[in-house]
């Protein structure tokens, strides 16, 4: 069924009748299409469902293009990012084109679906702005971090589940709760992998988030567990290129204080809640997608 989503995206891109856009889009790595899988699993493979899945994946791709420019990221899934290959201007414009085409096609689905997805894109953009602002200082406020990852990551997964539920005539709120939990857990695991995985697996330098100025949940929990001297040391490393010794100090402290286990347990709890909720609606098949969110290496 994912093949039909890929074909639909290609059709949408072809309709733009622009060779440069076709060429640039062809350079984007496909990714796992988790949002599309979620939509298809909830709502089947009718044409409006396939179109919605394609639109959501185009919007997600657009957000990643902008994200890479904002983060000065030169790799994406172990390959050179589009901004590394063709410059920031082209990456931003391709993102804008994908967003715009996505919004145009949303109008052909349904007003309710259009509202759910477009609201998520607003949240996503607010989350991106918050992420940039938070990177200026060492953030120790867990609530602010959770709000940011909801907006930046979970909102589009929440909307994917909600839109699919509307198309399938299923209870929207329950599916949106499921999607929100999935999205929050997905980002928490992403933040963990930035610390636990090696550069080759990640496709980017390890501990890259902290070097970029992002104070993710593991760092917030570590800060809370350290004494005053340790807190000062951790805060002083924020946003800096770390030496091997500094990296080892962070990883060792996290391991000794079981910070990583604490973060994983929090993500797992969100997934278990999501699975339980879907099981109560007779959607046992959705538990596989939920587990895929947290049982991944990159």
C-alpha positions in Angstrom: 0.0 0.0 0.0 2.9 2.4 0.6 3.7 2.1 -3.1 0.5 3.8 -3.9 1.5 6.7 -1.6 4.8 7.0 -3.3 3.1 7.1 -6.7 0.7 9.7 -5.5 3.5 11.9 -4.2 5.3 11.5 -7.6 2.1 12.5 -9.4 1.6 15.6 -7.2 5.2 16.6 -7.9 4.8 15.9 -11.7 1.7 18.1 -11.8 3.9 21.1 -10.9 5.5 20.7 -14.4 8.9 21.8 -13.2 12.0 19.8 -14.1 14.2 21.4 -11.4 11.6 20.5 -8.7 11.4 16.9 -10.0 15.2 16.6 -9.8 15.5 18.1 -6.4 12.7 15.9 -5.0 14.4 12.8 -6.4 17.4 13.6 -4.2 15.4 13.4 -1.0 15.8 10.2 1.1 12.4 8.5 1.5 12.6 7.7 5.2 10.3 5.1 6.9 7.0 6.8 6.0 5.7 6.1 9.6 3.0 8.8 9.2 1.8 7.3 5.9 1.8 3.7 7.4 -0.2 5.0 10.4 -2.8 6.6 8.1 -3.2 3.5 5.9 -3.4 1.2 8.9 -6.2 3.2 10.4 -8.2 4.1 7.3 -7.4 1.5 4.6 -6.3 2.4 1.1 -9.1 4.3 -0.6 -8.1 7.2 -2.8 -8.8 10.0 -0.3 -6.7 8.1 2.3 -3.8 7.6 -0.1 -3.9 11.3 -1.0 -3.9 12.3 2.7 -1.0 10.0 3.4 0.9 11.5 0.4 0.2 15.1 1.6 1.3 14.4 5.1 4.6 12.9 3.9 5.1 15.9 1.6 4.6 18.2 4.6 6.9 16.2 6.7 9.6 16.3 4.0 9.1 20.1 3.8 9.6 20.4 7.5 12.8 18.4 7.4 14.2 20.5 4.6 13.6 23.7 6.6 14.9 21.9 9.8 18.2 21.0 8.1 18.8 24.7 7.0 17.9 26.0 10.5 20.3 23.4 12.1 23.1 23.8 9.6 22.8 20.0 9.1 24.7 18.6 6.2 23.7 15.0 6.4 20.2 13.4 6.5 20.0 9.6 7.1 23.7 9.2 6.4 23.5 11.0 3.1 24.3 14.7 2.2 21.3 16.8 2.9 19.7 18.8 0.1 21.1 22.1 1.5 24.6 20.6 1.6 24.2 19.6 -2.1 22.4 22.6 -3.6 22.5 25.3 -0.9 20.0 26.7 1.6 18.0 28.7 -0.9 17.0 25.7 -3.0 16.3 23.6 0.1 14.0 26.3 1.6 12.2 26.9 -1.7 11.6 23.1 -2.3 10.2 23.0 1.3 7.9 25.9 0.5 6.7 24.2 -2.8 6.0 20.9 -1.0 4.1 22.8 1.7 2.1 24.8 -0.8 1.2 21.8 -3.0 0.2 19.9 0.1 -2.1 22.6 1.3 -3.6 22.9 -2.2 -4.3 19.2 -2.4 -5.8 19.2 1.2 -8.7 21.2 -0.1 -9.7 18.3 -2.2 -10.0 15.9 0.7 -12.4 17.4 3.2 -12.7 20.6 5.3 -12.3 18.6 8.6 -9.2 16.8 7.4 -7.7 20.0 6.0 -8.3 21.7 9.3 -6.7 19.0 11.4 -3.5 18.8 9.2 -3.1 22.5 8.6 -3.4 23.2 12.4 -0.7 20.6 12.9 1.6 22.5 10.5 1.0 25.7 12.5 2.0 23.8 15.6 5.0 22.3 13.9 6.3 25.8 12.9 5.7 27.2 16.4 7.7 24.2 17.7 10.5 24.9 15.3 10.7 28.5 16.5 10.6 27.4 20.1 13.4 24.9 19.4 15.6 27.7 17.9 14.9 30.0 20.9 15.6 27.3 23.5 19.0 26.5 21.9 20.3 29.9 23.0 20.5 28.9 26.7 20.7 25.7 28.8 17.0 24.8 29.4 16.2 23.0 32.7 12.4 23.2 32.3 11.0 19.8 31.4 7.5 21.3 30.7 8.9 23.7 28.1 10.8 20.8 26.4 7.7 18.6 26.3 5.6 21.4 24.8 8.3 22.0 22.1 8.5 18.3 21.1 4.7 18.1 21.1 4.5 21.0 18.6 7.6 20.1 16.5 7.1 16.3 16.2 4.0 14.9 17.8 1.5 17.4 16.4 1.8 16.0 12.8 1.7 12.4 14.0 -1.4 13.3 16.1 -3.0 14.9 13.0 -2.2 11.9 10.8 -4.1 9.6 13.2 -6.9 12.1 13.6 -7.3 12.7 9.9 -7.3 9.0 9.2 -9.9 8.4 11.9 -12.2 11.1 10.2 -11.8 9.4 6.8 -12.6 6.0 8.3 -15.5 7.2 10.4 -13.8 6.3 13.7 -13.7 8.4 16.9 -11.2 11.2 16.2 -10.2 12.1 19.7 -9.1 8.6 20.7 -6.9 8.3 17.6 -5.5 11.8 18.1 -4.5 10.8 21.7 -2.9 7.7 20.3 -1.0 9.7 17.7 0.1 12.3 20.2 1.6 9.6 22.5 3.3 8.0 19.6 4.8 11.3 18.5 6.1 12.3 22.0 7.6 8.8 22.5 9.2 8.9 19.0 11.0 12.2 19.7 12.1 11.0 23.2 13.7 8.0 21.6 15.3 10.2 18.9 16.8 12.3 21.6 18.1 9.1 23.4 19.6 7.7 20.2 21.6 11.0 19.7 23.4 10.0 22.9 23.6 6.2 22.7 24.3 5.5 19.0 27.6 5.9 17.2 28.1 8.3 14.4 27.9 5.7 11.6 24.5 4.5 12.8 23.1 7.9 13.3 24.4 9.4 10.1 25.4 12.5 12.1 27.9 13.1 15.0 26.9 11.6 18.4 25.8 14.1 21.0 25.1 16.5 18.1 21.9 17.8 19.8 23.7 19.2 22.8 26.5 20.7 20.6 23.7 22.4 18.7 22.4 23.9 21.9 19.4 21.5 22.3 18.8 20.5 25.9 16.8 17.3 25.5 15.2 15.3 28.3 18.3 13.2 29.2 20.3 16.4 29.8 17.4 17.9 31.9 17.3 14.7 34.0 21.1 14.6 34.3 21.1 18.2 35.5 18.6 17.4 38.2 20.7 14.4 39.4 24.0 16.2 39.6 25.5 18.2 42.5 26.0 21.9 42.1 29.6 21.5 40.7 28.3 18.9 38.2 25.4 21.2 37.1 27.8 24.0 36.5 30.1 21.8 34.4 27.2 20.4 32.3 25.8 23.9 31.7 29.2 25.2 30.7 29.4 22.5 28.0 26.1 23.5 26.4 26.4 24.5 22.8 30.1 23.7 22.5 32.0 21.3 20.4 32.8 18.5 22.9 36.2 16.8 23.4 36.3 13.0 23.7 36.7 13.4 27.5 33.7 15.7 27.8 31.6 13.3 25.8 32.7 10.4 28.0 31.9 12.4 31.1 28.4 13.1 30.0 27.7 9.5 28.9 29.3 8.0 32.1 27.2 10.3 34.4 24.1 9.5 32.5 24.7 5.8 32.8 25.6 5.9 36.5 22.5 7.9 37.3 20.3 5.7 35.1 19.1 8.8 33.2 18.8 6.9 29.9 16.7 4.2 31.5 14.5 6.9 33.0 13.9 8.5 29.6 13.3 5.2 27.9 10.8 4.2 30.6 8.9 7.5 30.1 8.7 6.9 26.3 7.6 3.3 26.9 4.9 4.4 29.2 3.4 6.7 26.5 3.5 3.8 24.0 1.9 1.4 26.4 -0.9 3.9 27.1 -1.4 4.3 23.3 -1.5 0.6 22.7 -4.0 0.1 25.5 -6.2 2.8 24.2 -6.3 1.3 20.7 -6.8 -2.2 22.0 -9.9 -0.9 23.7 -11.1 0.2 20.3 -10.4 -3.2 18.7 -7.3 -1.8 16.9 -4.7 -4.4 18.0 -2.9 -4.0 14.7 -1.9 -0.5 15.6 0.3 -1.8 18.4 3.0 -2.9 15.9 3.4 0.7 14.6 3.6 1.9 18.2 6.3 -0.5 19.1 8.2 0.4 15.9 8.4 4.0 17.3 10.5 2.9 20.3 12.2 -0.3 19.0 14.5 1.4 16.5 18.2 2.1 16.2 18.0 5.2 14.0 
